[in-house]
């Protein structure tokens, strides 16, 4: 972490090592709380902005080293208490705190943002808010259940936990989870305008501040008990959003190919294009791409201009020759699929080929380079299941999973036979 200051406003930059997106643990939260306390001692600082120093996003998961200690049998209640205390100290800080969110803000990252006085968000395809682990039985345990209910109301707060829904930045603003959401072009001026308004108000340290009434203490104790109970169940797993698999491979290739006519093909092409990458669609349906982009605008994940720019990055082609320079080629929805023995040799020798799960074994058998073939299915809009062929290399599987996760999808890995149950990517 590092701190910068200018004209009464300090910025705490989160730059934790190890993952593309900041990952949190109780120890890291203590570090944040200590930094906030140190900044609070400066009489010239009135406002503290907390934001990510990493380009991939604000915070999207738990520190893997911390998860390993939980798996090793360490006291989960003690870990929950340590994280609660650190975020309570943040919430009680004398100066005004503001979380500036660009990219994913999920799980512990959202708990950190909720402990701040204000939250601003850049509305983009990667900016999402939610508690994805809650739907699998692991509710927030650092005060998130309490603070989200206070902002959203009890009913909406419980619904967010029960469903594990992921809200776009503008959806989060509409329900009151964040104070303002704006497009990336307006981010700098919108932040400056909001800070100017805050500086004209009385300083928070002059106000009576009692964040820990007795009922809150009881609710935080309930969070600790819930964590202990959840971790006693072996099937509980933690979500990773977005990619935590590989820091190196999370960036898409310059050109991605999509083969398919279903809605999954349109959504996949739209998600890639919204992130600034060119896409070539073979045998595709422009209507499915249009529907996906319209939905992105409706949910506030893109502006109409950004959707038009994404559409211009998508080229529709009629033959496989257009895929010669694609680094990632994905086939969706086709029961029989294209003639893989004809397609695969015409691809770049370094490209990865993703085919439907039921075709992965047959395609690998026909492929000139079977090690680069991986099975990919999309059972839901925000989910993907990957399977290996008999010769798929671990590097190909890791890279494909990271690329798909980069699109905001939860990824499950299957064994060679698609009939086997899926397991989460840890």
C-alpha positions in Angstrom: 0.0 0.0 0.0 1.0 3.6 -0.4 -0.5 7.0 0.6 -0.5 10.2 -1.3 -1.9 13.5 -0.2 -2.9 16.8 -1.8 -5.0 19.8 -0.6 -6.5 18.1 2.4 -7.3 14.9 0.6 -5.3 11.7 1.1 -5.5 8.6 -1.1 -4.7 5.1 0.1 -3.7 2.9 -2.8 -4.4 -0.8 -2.3 -1.6 -2.8 -4.0 -1.5 -6.2 -2.3 0.8 -8.7 -4.0 0.0 -12.1 -5.4 -3.1 -11.6 -7.5 -4.2 -9.3 -10.4 -7.0 -7.9 -8.2 -6.5 -7.0 -4.5 -7.3 -10.0 -2.2 -8.0 -9.4 1.5 -7.4 -11.2 4.8 -7.8 -10.1 8.4 -4.1 -9.2 8.5 -4.4 -7.1 5.4 -7.4 -5.3 6.9 -5.4 -4.6 10.0 -2.8 -3.0 7.7 -5.5 -0.9 6.1 -6.9 0.2 9.5 -3.4 1.2 10.7 -2.8 3.3 7.6 -6.2 5.0 8.1 -5.3 5.7 11.8 -2.0 7.2 10.7 -3.6 9.4 8.1 -6.2 10.5 10.7 -3.4 12.0 12.8 -2.6 14.6 10.1 -4.7 17.7 11.1 -4.6 18.9 7.5 -6.3 15.9 6.0 -10.1 15.9 6.0 -10.9 13.2 3.5 -9.4 9.8 2.7 -10.0 8.1 -0.6 -9.4 4.3 -0.7 -8.9 2.9 -4.2 -7.0 0.2 -6.1 -3.5 0.8 -7.4 -3.9 -2.2 -9.6 -5.5 -1.9 -13.1 -7.6 -5.1 -12.8 -9.9 -3.8 -10.1 -10.7 -2.8 -6.5 -11.0 -6.1 -4.6 -12.4 -9.4 -5.8 -11.7 -12.1 -3.2 -9.8 -13.5 -0.2 -6.1 -13.9 0.1 -5.2 -17.5 -0.9 -2.7 -17.7 2.0 -5.4 -16.9 4.5 -7.8 -19.5 3.0 -5.0 -22.1 3.4 -4.8 -21.3 7.1 -8.6 -21.8 7.4 -8.3 -25.1 5.7 -5.6 -26.0 8.1 -7.9 -25.8 11.0 -7.2 -22.3 12.4 -10.0 -20.6 14.4 -12.5 -19.0 11.9 -14.2 -17.1 14.6 -11.0 -15.4 15.6 -10.3 -14.5 12.0 -13.8 -13.1 11.6 -13.3 -11.0 14.8 -10.0 -9.6 13.6 -11.5 -8.5 10.3 -14.5 -7.1 12.1 -12.3 -5.0 14.4 -10.3 -3.7 11.5 -13.3 -2.6 9.5 -14.9 -1.2 12.7 -11.9 1.0 13.1 -12.2 2.2 9.5 -15.9 3.0 10.0 -15.1 4.9 13.2 -12.2 6.9 11.7 -12.3 10.7 12.5 -11.9 11.8 8.9 -14.4 11.2 6.0 -13.7 8.0 4.0 -14.6 7.3 0.4 -14.2 4.1 -1.5 -13.5 4.8 -5.2 -14.3 1.5 -7.1 -13.3 0.6 -10.6 -13.5 -3.1 -11.4 -14.9 -5.9 -9.2 -15.9 -5.1 -5.7 -17.1 -8.4 -4.3 -17.1 -10.4 -1.1 -14.5 -8.9 1.3 -13.8 -6.0 -1.1 -17.5 -5.0 -0.8 -17.3 -5.3 3.0 -14.3 -2.9 2.9 -16.2 -0.4 0.7 -19.3 -0.7 3.0 -17.2 0.4 6.0 -16.4 3.7 4.3 -18.7 6.7 4.5 -19.2 7.0 0.8 -18.8 4.8 -2.3 -18.3 6.0 -5.9 -18.1 3.6 -8.8 -16.9 3.6 -12.4 -19.6 1.9 -14.5 -17.8 -0.5 -16.8 -18.2 -4.2 -17.8 -15.9 -5.3 -14.9 -17.4 -3.2 -12.2 -19.7 -5.5 -10.2 -20.9 -5.6 -6.6 -22.1 -8.5 -4.6 -21.4 -11.4 -2.2 -21.0 -14.5 -4.5 -20.0 -16.8 -1.7 -23.3 -16.1 0.2 -25.4 -18.1 -2.2 -23.1 -21.1 -1.3 -23.7 -20.7 2.4 -20.8 -18.5 3.4 -22.3 -15.1 4.3 -20.1 -12.0 4.9 -18.4 -12.1 8.3 -16.6 -8.7 8.6 -19.7 -6.7 9.2 -21.1 -6.9 5.6 -24.5 -8.3 6.6 -25.1 -5.5 9.0 -23.9 -2.6 6.8 -25.6 -3.8 3.7 -28.9 -4.2 5.6 -28.5 -0.6 6.9 -28.0 0.7 3.4 -30.5 -1.4 1.5 -33.0 -2.3 4.1 -33.4 -5.8 5.7 -35.4 -7.3 2.8 -33.1 -6.2 0.0 -30.0 -7.0 2.1 -31.2 -10.5 2.7 -32.0 -11.0 -1.0 -28.5 -9.9 -1.9 -27.1 -12.6 0.4 -29.6 -15.3 -0.6 -29.1 -15.0 -4.3 -25.4 -14.1 -4.5 -26.5 -11.6 -7.2 -23.9 -9.5 -8.9 -25.0 -5.9 -9.5 -23.5 -3.6 -12.1 -22.3 -0.2 -10.8 -25.4 1.6 -11.9 -27.6 -1.1 -10.5 -25.7 -0.7 -7.2 -26.3 3.0 -7.3 -30.0 2.6 -8.0 -30.5 0.5 -4.9 -28.3 2.6 -2.7 -25.3 0.4 -2.4 -23.1 3.1 -3.9 -23.6 6.8 -3.9 -22.8 7.6 -7.5 -21.9 5.7 -10.7 -20.5 7.2 -13.8 -18.7 6.2 -17.0 -14.9 6.0 -17.2 -14.7 9.2 -19.3 -16.3 11.2 -16.5 -14.6 9.4 -13.6 -11.9 12.0 -12.9 -14.2 15.0 -12.9 -17.0 13.2 -11.1 -14.6 12.2 -8.3 -13.3 15.8 -8.1 -16.8 17.2 -8.0 -17.9 14.8 -5.2 -14.8 15.6 -3.1 -15.4 19.4 -3.6 -18.9 18.9 -2.1 -17.5 17.0 0.8 -14.9 19.6 1.6 -17.6 22.2 1.9 -19.2 20.2 4.7 -18.1 20.0 8.4 -15.4 17.5 9.1 -16.6 14.1 10.3 -14.3 14.3 13.4 -16.4 17.2 14.7 -19.5 15.0 14.8 -20.5 12.5 17.5 -19.8 9.1 16.0 -21.0 5.9 17.6 -20.9 3.1 15.1 -21.0 0.2 17.6 -24.3 0.2 19.4 -25.1 -2.9 21.3 -27.3 -4.5 18.6 -24.4 -4.2 16.1 -22.1 -6.2 18.5 -24.7 -8.9 18.7 -25.0 -9.0 14.9 -21.3 -9.2 14.4 -21.2 -12.1 16.9 -23.8 -13.8 14.8 -21.6 -13.3 11.7 -18.7 -15.1 13.5 -20.9 -18.0 14.5 -22.2 -18.3 11.0 -18.6 -18.4 9.6 -17.7 -21.2 12.0 -20.8 -23.2 11.1 -20.3 -22.7 7.3 -16.6 -23.8 7.3 -17.6 -26.9 9.2 -19.3 -28.1 6.0 -16.8 -29.6 3.5 -18.7 -28.5 0.4 -18.3 -24.8 1.1 -15.9 -23.2 -1.5 -14.9 -19.6 -2.1 -15.6 -17.8 -5.3 -12.9 -16.1 -7.3 -13.9 -13.0 -9.2 -12.4 -12.0 -11.5 -9.3 -14.1 -12.4 -7.2 -15.3 -9.6 -5.8 -18.3 -11.6 -3.1 -16.5 -13.4 -1.8 -12.9 -13.3 0.0 -13.4 -16.5 -2.7 -14.8 -18.7 -5.7 -12.7 -17.7 -5.3 -10.3 -20.6 -7.1 -11.4 -23.8 -5.3 -11.9 -27.1 -5.6 -9.1 -29.7 -8.1 -11.1 -31.7 -10.7 -13.6 -30.4 -12.8 -15.9 -32.7 -16.3 -17.0 -32.0 -18.2 -19.7 -33.9 -21.9 -20.1 -33.2 -25.4 -18.8 -33.7 -26.8 -19.0 -30.2 -27.2 -16.4 -27.5 -24.0 -17.6 -25.8 -22.0 -16.7 -28.9 -23.5 -13.2 -28.9 -22.8 -12.7 -25.2 -19.3 -14.0 -25.4 -18.5 -11.8 -28.3 -20.1 -8.8 -26.6 -18.1 -9.3 -23.4 -14.8 -9.6 -25.2 -15.6 -6.5 -27.4 -16.7 -4.4 -24.4 -13.2 -4.9 -22.9 -11.6 -3.4 -26.0 -10.6 -6.5 -27.9 -11.4 -7.3 -31.5 -13.7 -10.2 -32.3 -14.4 -12.1 -35.4 -17.6 -14.1 -35.5 -18.1 -17.0 -38.0 -21.6 -18.3 -38.8 -22.8 -15.9 -36.1 -26.1 -14.1 -35.6 -25.9 -10.3 -35.3 -29.2 -10.3 -33.4 -27.7 -12.2 -30.4 -24.8 -9.7 -30.3 -27.2 -6.8 -30.4 -29.3 -8.3 -27.6 -26.2 -8.7 -25.4 -25.1 -5.2 -26.0 -28.5 -3.8 -25.3 -28.6 -5.7 -22.0 -25.2 -4.3 -21.1 -26.5 -0.8 -21.6 -29.8 -1.5 -19.7 -27.8 -2.8 -16.7 -25.5 0.2 -16.8 -22.4 -1.9 -17.6 -21.8 0.2 -20.7 -23.0 3.5 -22.1 -24.7 3.6 -25.6 -21.4 5.0 -27.0 -19.4 2.2 -25.5 -21.8 -0.4 -26.8 -21.5 1.1 -30.3 -17.7 1.1 -30.0 -17.9 -2.6 -29.0 -20.1 -3.4 -31.9 -17.5 -1.9 -34.3 -14.9 -4.2 -32.8 -16.9 -7.3 -34.0 -16.4 -8.5 -37.6 -18.7 -11.1 -39.1 -17.0 -13.5 -41.4 -18.2 -16.4 -43.5 -15.2 -18.8 -43.4 -12.5 -20.1 -41.1 -9.7 -18.2 -42.9 -10.6 -15.1 -40.8 -9.5 -17.0 -37.7 -5.9 -17.4 -38.7 -4.7 -14.6 -36.4 -7.0 -15.3 -33.5 -5.4 -16.2 -30.2 -8.6 -17.8 -28.7 -11.3 -19.5 -30.7 -14.5 -20.5 -29.0 -17.3 -22.7 -30.5 -20.7 -22.4 -28.7 -23.9 -24.3 -28.8 -23.5 -26.5 -31.9 -24.5 -30.1 -31.2 -22.3 -31.5 -34.0 -20.0 -28.5 -34.2 -18.0 -27.4 -37.2 -15.6 -29.8 -39.1 -12.9 -29.6 -36.4 -10.4 -31.6 -38.6 -10.7 -28.8 -41.1 -10.9 -25.9 -38.6 -8.0 -26.6 -36.3 -5.2 -26.8 -38.8 -6.2 -23.3 -40.1 -5.8 -21.6 -36.8 -2.6 -20.0 -35.5 -0.3 -22.7 -34.0 -0.3 -20.8 -30.7 -4.1 -20.3 -30.4 -6.4 -22.1 -28.0 -9.5 -23.9 -29.3 -12.5 -24.1 -27.0 -15.3 -26.5 -28.1 -18.5 -27.7 -26.5 -17.9 -30.3 -23.7 -19.5 -33.1 -25.6 -17.1 -32.5 -28.5 -13.8 -32.1 -26.7 -12.7 -35.8 -26.9 -13.6 -36.2 -30.5 -12.1 -32.8 -31.5 -8.8 -33.6 -29.7 -8.7 -36.9 -31.6 -8.9 -35.0 -34.9 -6.6 -32.1 -33.9 -3.1 -31.6 -35.2 -2.3 -30.1 -31.8 -4.6 -31.8 -29.4 -2.9 -30.2 -26.4 -4.5 -26.8 -27.2 -8.1 -28.1 -27.2 -10.3 -27.5 -24.2 -14.0 -28.1 -23.6 -16.2 -25.0 -22.8 -19.9 -24.8 -22.1 -22.0 -21.9 -20.9 -24.9 -23.4 -18.8 -25.9 -19.8 -17.7 -25.2 -16.3 -18.6 -22.5 -15.8 -16.0 -21.2 -19.3 -15.7 -18.8 -21.4 -17.7 -17.7 -25.0 -17.4 -14.4 -26.2 -18.7 -13.2 -29.7 -19.4 -9.9 -31.1 -20.6 -9.4 -33.4 -23.6 -7.1 -36.4 -23.1 -4.0 -34.3 -24.0 -5.0 -30.8 -22.9 -2.0 -29.2 -21.3 -2.3 -27.6 -17.9 -1.1 -24.3 -19.4 -3.9 -24.3 -21.9 -6.5 -25.1 -19.2 -5.2 -22.4 -16.9 -5.0 -19.8 -19.6 -8.5 -20.5 -21.0 -10.0 -20.4 -17.5 -8.3 -17.1 -16.7 -9.5 -15.6 -20.0 -13.1 -16.7 -19.4 -13.0 -15.5 -15.8 -11.7 -12.2 -17.2 -15.2 -11.8 -18.7 -16.8 -11.9 -15.3 -17.9 -15.6 -15.4 -17.7 -18.1 -12.7 -15.7 -21.0 -13.9 -16.0 -24.7 -13.0 -13.6 -27.4 -14.1 -14.8 -30.8 -15.1 -13.0 -34.1 -15.6 -12.4 -35.5 -19.0 -15.9 -37.0 -19.1 -18.5 -34.2 -19.0 -20.9 -36.4 -17.0 -18.7 -36.1 -13.9 -19.6 -33.4 -11.3 -18.0 -30.0 -11.6 -15.6 -28.5 -9.0 -14.9 -24.9 -8.4 -11.6 -23.3 -9.5 -9.8 -22.4 -6.3 
